[in-house]
Amino acid sequence: MNNKLIKKALVVDDEPDICELAEITLSRMGLETRSASNIEKAMHLLATEHFDLCLTDMNLPDGDGIDLVIHIQNNYPQTPAAVITAYGNMDSAVRALKAGAFDFVSKPIDLQVLRNLVTSATKLPSAQLDSTKKQGSKTRLIGESQIIENLRHKISKLARSQAPVFIHGESGSGKELAAHLIHEQGARSDAPFVPVNCGAIPAELMESEFFGHKKGSFTGAITDKQGLFQAANGGTLFLDEVADLPLQMQVKLLRAIQEKTIRPIGQHEEQPVDVRILSASHKNLAQLVKQGQFREDLYYRINVIELEIPSLRERPEDIPLLIDMLLKQLVIKSGLDESPILSNEAMQALQQHKFPGNVRELENILERTLALAENNIIQLNDLQLPATTSQQEHNDTPATTKNNSINLAEQEKDAIITTLEQNRWNKTAAAQQLGLTLRQLRYRLQKLGID
């Protein structure tokens, strides 16, 4: 066998029983192991050998395991370091994750949890593979601004961890895109990425949706149902708009995160789940905690690391690139032969617009504009940008953004209906007058619900 293919792990613990248990488990998984009883010996081994994983206890004779995690982060960043914590000591686990630990396992060590951890850690791509993966990714973060470059770098770093990440940003700024990139660039990329909008699930169905249920566990449960945690097992569960979770569900979610187990409704035994939790909201969770609307303990569990997504108005230099990408997508979707171009006035107006709805609003504007533009050129008037004061632009809520989108859609609908009436509902003639192909007009009619 080629020795270069054998993964090597370093186990750091002053308890011989723990070392032996970890060594046996890892060797059965095909890993070569080394042991150290303190930080000094561990640092010596790290300096003389290459390791694909380090598993360290938190309490060591000559220091804190977190000190070793930080040392590995600074000197051997391609080696994931996981920590062994005392039973129920989530505060230590959170401290370790914030310091850069890949993951944690609690005493007494659950062998399945340990095996899941080792599998994920040893599947992490190298920096070179990471770069290749990003270039070939179906999911792309468009932009060349410094703020986007910084975001890409942070996403790459977060992808090499299992720490829960809370993604904060305005509505339409790309929070789910960031979550997907963290998943794609990490060790779980071959497993499912399961997104869920927490505000879209009725409160009475929430426990069943998250954890599943057994047949006959309640009225209407005619078959066993798999929950979101089971669907994401081995992968990533993305909780969008997590602030909308009712308090009762927050308690159950907290337990699932801490214990790494769930119990479907109607099932007596708990079952282990191996899921990375990413969450997001446009709301201020810290403020909701102060108001008693979000549990403080859950807040600290899901917000181990925070990722801020910039608004579109913070990176106006990226708008032309986004327009180019979005127009190409919309042209394919609507059946156009070629992508229209923007006049200088139209491009300038979009770069100066404050975009309370961010990238989602930009996409809506361009989609509407495709139905109005003539001669394959998008003019300033075609954009139909809402007239708002500077203060309104900065302080618009997501609800206001939604209302703007509704109003603009109604304007487009009225324009198309008026043209159809002028042409006695002859779609071919109406399409010609609007500067559309018949296929484009039919697409707009379907989208706007015009019968």
N, C-alpha and C positions, 0 to 999 in steps of 0.2 A: 504494500500500500504506500502511496506517495505521502510522506510525512507532512508536506506543505498543506495538504488538504485537511489535516486534523486540527480542530479548534482546540484552543487551550484556555483554561479558566484558572483564576487565582481565588482561593477561598481564604478569607482572613477572619479568624475567630480564635479566642483563647479557650473555648470549650471543645475538647477533643471529640465529644459525641456529635456536636454540630458539624465539625469538620468532616468526620467520617461519614455522616449521613449525606452531606452535600457531595463528597467525593464519590460515594457509591452511586448516587443518583446521576451525577454528571457523567461518570465513566460509562454507565449503562446507556447514556445518550450519545456515546461516541466521542466524548471530550476527554482530553488529557488534563489532569489537574495538578496544581501545586498548592501548598498550604503555608500559611504564616500565622503565628500566634499574636503578633502585634504590628503596629504601624511601621516601625523601623525595619523589620524583616520584609514586610510587604513592599516598602519603597525600594529595598535592595533588589528584590525579585523583579519588580517593574522596570528597574534600570538595566537589568541584564537579560531579560527575556521579553518576548512579545506575547501579550495576552489578548484574547478576543472578548473576555468578560472578567470583571472582578466582582466578587460577592463578599461584602464585608459586614461584620457585626457593628452595631452602633457604639457599644461600650467595650473599649479595648484597654489593656493595662497601661498603655502609654499615650492615650488620647481618645479623641472622639472620631468615630467612623466618618463623620461628615468632613473632618479635616482631610481624610484620605480621599474622599470623593472630590473635594476641591483640588487636591494635588493632582489627581488623575485628569480632571477637567483641564487644568493648566498645562500639564506636561504630556499627557497621552490622550488627547481629545477623541481619538478613534476607538478607544477602549471604553465601552459602556460599564458603568459601575452601579451595582444594585446594593441595597442595604437590607440587613436583617434587623427588624425592630421587635421590641417587647410586645407581648399580647395587648391589644387595645390601645397602644400608644400611637395614635394617628398624628399627634402633634410632631413627634419625631420623624415620622414618615413624610409629613408635609415639609418639614425643615430640610430633610435630605433631598426631596424633589426640587425644592427651590434652589438648593445649592448645585443642582445639576445631575442628581442621581437618575439613572435610567428608569428604575422602578424599585419596589420594595416587596419584601415577604415577611410576614409576622410569625413569631414563635407562639405555639409550637408549629414548626414548619409543615405546611400542607404540601405533600410531594407533587400533587397535580399543579398547584399554583407555582411551585418552584420550576417544574418542567415547562410550563407555559412561559414563564419569565425567561428561562434560558433559551428556549426556541426563538422568542422574539428578539432577544439581544443578539444572538448569533446570526440572525437574518439581516441585521442592519447592513445597508450597502456601504461600501467605502466611499471616500470623498469623490473619487473618480467616477464610480458608478452613479453616485448621487447626481453629478453634473450631467451625465448622459441621460439619466432618468428624467431630469427636469426638461432637457431639450426635447425628449420624445413624448412628453406628457400630453395627454389630450386636454388637460386643464392648464390654462395659461393665465398668468398675471400680467396684463398688458400695461406697459409704461416704461419710460427710461428716466424718470425723475429720481432724484436722490432719495426721496421719501419711499418710493416703490422699491428701489434697490435695497434700502435698509429693511423693508418688510420682507423681501425675498430672503435676505440673509437670516432674519429671525425665524422665518418659517422653516428654513433648512435646519436650523439648530433645534427647533422644537420637534422636528420630525425624528430626531435621534433620541427621543425620550418617550416615556409612557406617562408623563405627568399630565394631569387634567389641565386643559387650557380654556380660559374664558376669553372669547373673542368679542370685543366691544366696538361698535361703530354705528353710524347713522343708517337708517333704512336705505337699502339699495346700494350700499357701498361695497359689498362683496364678501360678507362674513362667511357664507357657505363655501364660496370659492376658496377662501383661505383655509377653511377646515379640510376641504377636499385635497388641497395641496399638501397639508401636513400629513394626511393619511397616505397619499400617493408616494411621498418621498421617504416614508418610514418603513419599519419592519413589517407592518401589517398590510402593505399595499396589495398583496395577493388575496386578502380576505375582504369580506364585505364592508362597504362604507354605507351606513344606514342613517339618513337624515330624517328628522321628525320635527314638525312644527308643534311645539307644546301647546300653543294657543288654539290649535285647530281640533284638539281631541276633547270631546265632551267629558266633564269631570267624572260622570258615573262609569265611563268606559276606560278611564285612564289606567287603572291598575291592570286590567286585562290586556290592554294594548302594550304596556311596558313589560309585563312579566308573563303573560299568557294565562291560560286556564285549562282545567281538565273537563272532559265531557261530564255534564250533569252537575257541575259545581254551582250553577245558578240557572234560573229560568232563561231559556234561550241558548244555553251552552250545549248544543247538540253534537259537537265534536270537540276534540282537543284543539287548542289554538296555541300557536307559537307566538311569543311576545317579541318585542323589539330587541330586548337583550339577547334572546336566543338567536334571532336573525343576524345580529351583529357579532356573534361569538367568534373570537379570534381576530376580529376587526375593530372598527371604530363606530361608536354611536354618537351622532351629532345632534345635540338638543338645541334646536333653534328657538328663540324667544322663551328661554328657560324661566324668565321672570313671570311668565303666565301660569306656571304650575301652581295648583292649589296647595295650601299648607299641608294638608294631610298626605298628599303625594310627595311633597318635599321630604317628609320623614322617611318614607319607604325608599325613595331614591338615595338618600343619605346612607341608609343601611346597605343597600346594594353596592354602593361605591366602596364603603369601608370594609365590608365582609367579603366582597367579590363573590357573592352568592345571591340567588334569588329564589323565591318560592311562588310558583304559579298558583293561582286561585284554585282551591280544591285539592292541592297536593300537600301531603304532610311533611315530606322531606325537602330540605333546601338543596339546590343544585348549583355547583360552581359555574361561574361564567368568566370568560377572559375577554374583557371589553375595555377599550380605551375611551374615556369620556371627553368629548369636546363640546362646549356649550357656547351660546351666543345670545346677545340681546342688544336692542338699541336703547334700552332703559338703563338708568343708573342703579345698579344692584345695591351699591353701598347705601344709597339714599333709601331704597326700599327696606333694607335691613333696619335702618334707624326708625322707619315708620312702622315696623313690625309686620310688613307684608312679605318678607322673605327671611327664611331662617338663617341666622348668623353662622351656625355650624356648617350648614350646606354651602353657604357662600364661601367659606374658607376651604372647603373640600374641592369645589369646582373651579375656584379662582386661585389655584396654586401658582399659575403663571398667567399673566394677562397679555393679550395681544390686541393692540389698538389698530383698527383699520382706518386709514385716512379718508376724509371726505374728498369728493371730486374737486371742490373748489380749492383744496390745498395743493392740487397738482394740475393746474390748467395746461401745462406743457404736454401732458399726456393725452389731452382731449383729441388732437388730430389722429393719433394712433388708435385710440378707442373707436373713433368714428369710422376709420378705414376698416377695422375688424368687424364692427357691428353691421356696417353697410354690406360687406361681403356675405355675412350670414343672412341678412334680411333679403338680399337679392336672390339667393338660392331658395329661401323659404317662399318668396312670393312669385317665383317663376320669371324674373326679369332676365333679359339677355346679357346686360352689362350693368356695372355699378355706376350710379350717377356721381357727379362731382359737385362740390359745394363752391358757391361763389365766395369771394374774399369777404364780403360783408356777412354772409351767413356763418362762415367759419369764425370770424371775429366775434360775432354775437354769441356763439356757443362758448367760446373761450372766456367771455366776460360774464356769462350767465352763472348764477350761484348754485344751481342744481340742488335744491333741498331734497330731491329724490335720488341724487347721485347717478351712478351708472345705469340703474334701472330707468330713471327718468330720461336720460340721454337716449337709451334704446327706444323708449316709447315715442319720443319726439321724432326720431329718425324713421320709425315704422310708419307713423302718421304722415310724415313728409313724403314718403315714397308714393303715396296715393295722390299727392297734390302737385308734385314737381313736373315741369314741362321741359321738353327738349333735353332730358337727361341732365339737367342742371338744377340744383337746389338753391333757390334764391332766399333772401332774408325773410320775405313775406310767407314763404312756404313753411317756415319753421313754426309760425304762430306761437312764439314764446309768450308766456303769460307776463303781463305788466304788473310788476310788484315793486314795492319800495325796498330799499336796501335793508331796512330793519326786518321787513317781512321775509326777505330771502334768507336772512341769517337765522331767523327764529321759527321758521315753518316747522310744524310738527309732521310726523308721518301721515296723520289724518288729513292735514292740509294738502300735502303732496298728493294723496290719493284723490282728494276733491279736485285738484288741478287736473289730474289725469282724466278724471270722469268728465270734467267740463270740456277738455280738449277733444275727447272722444265724441262727445255730443255735437261739438262744432263740425267735426269731420262727417258725422252721420247726417247732420242737416244739409251739409254741402252736397253730399252724394245723392240724398233723396231729392233735393231741389233740382239737380241735374237730370236725374231720372224722370222727374215729372215734366221737365221742359222737353224731354225727348219721348214723352208718352210711354215711359218705362221700357224703351228699346235699349237694352243693355249694350249692344254693340255701338250705337250712336252715343250713348252716355259715356262709355269708356273712351271713345275718340275725343269727346269734348273735355274730359278730365285728363287726357294725355296718358291713359292707361291702356294696357292690353286687356282683352276680354277676360283672360285668366286672372290678371291682377284685380280687376273689378270684382270678379266672383269671390276672390279671396277676401277682399275688404267687406263685401256684403255678408259673408259668412262670419267674419270676425266681429262685425258690428251688430249682427243679429237682425239684418234687414231682409225681410222675406219678400 
